[in-house]
Amino acid sequence: MRAPGDLFIWKENNEWWDIDEETHQFVLTDKAPEEAKKSFEKYLKHLEKRKKLKEG
């Protein structure tokens, strides 16, 4: 069972995401459903927050 707003819903299916060969970052594929896209957006916001805190 997952929590609402789970940051990693997008990673539940390997067809929904890939790794960009140039940037080595996660990217979503066209196969990702809306729920996975929303989860991925939250994940990216979370990473940005952590980056800002680390830069302090």
TIPADO-775154 format. One record per residue (C-alpha): x, y, z. Coordinates in steps of 0.25 Angstrom, whole numbers, padded with zeros to 4 digits, always signed. Layout:
// TIPADO-775154
XYZ...
//
This chain:
// TIPADO-775154
+0000+0000+0000+0006+0014-0004+0003+0027+0003-0004+0038-0005+0006+0047-0012+0016+0036-0012+0029+0042-0018+0032+0028-0025+0019+0024-0032+0026+0027-0045+0037+0017-0043+0027+0005-0041+0027+0002-0056+0040+0001-0064+0032+0006-0076+0029+0019-0069+0043+0024-0068+0057+0024-0074+0071+0031-0071+0075+0042-0081+0088+0038-0086+0094+0052-0087+0090+0057-0073+0089+0044-0066+0075+0049-0060+0062+0041-0059+0052+0045-0070+0038+0040-0072+0033+0033-0084+0021+0035-0092+0015+0023-0086+0015+0029-0072+0000+0031-0067-0004+0044-0060-0002+0039-0046+0012+0035-0049+0014+0049-0056+0009+0056-0043+0018+0047-0034+0030+0051-0043+0027+0066-0042+0027+0064-0027+0040+0056-0027+0047+0067-0035+0042+0078-0025+0047+0069-0014+0061+0069-0020+0061+0084-0023+0057+0086-0008+0069+0077-0003+0078+0084-0013+0075+0097-0007+0076+0092+0007+0090+0086+0004+0095+0099-0002+0089+0106+0010
//
